[in-house]
Amino acid sequence: MSAGPLFEIRDYNYRPERIDDYRAWARGAVPVLAELLDLVGFWIDAGIEARVAGSDPMTPRHGHPKTTWVIRWQDMEEREARWEALWEEPSWQDQWSRHPGFDDYLHMAVRFLHAA
């Protein structure tokens, strides 16, 4: 395994008809996340069709992720401890209580990568 930071890539497919509600919520969520975590970035779909290629290209059932965010960690141990602590933070609890709807997540995927 590579030395150096661990990057957590979080991809979400949010119900298309609710994405504007999610986008509005994210405007408040991103600053809170950036304060509490080493947030590299938070991106929401620009409305441009994904370009798919390769020897076996396919589009996932719910389409390509509409939201992606990346967090930098020292290692998995730090990730587990700080992720658990996030849910105890009053500022995050307040922001999470405004979330437009957890059931509107059609698909979520979390990947962990090291720089090459």
Buried (B, 14 or more C-beta within 10 A) or exposed (E): EEEEBBBBBBBBBBBEEBBEBBBEBBEEBBBBBBEBBBBBEBEBBEEEEEEEEEEEEEEBEBBBBBBBBBBBBEEEEBBEEBEEEBEEBEEBEEBBEEBBEEEBBBBEEEEEEEEE
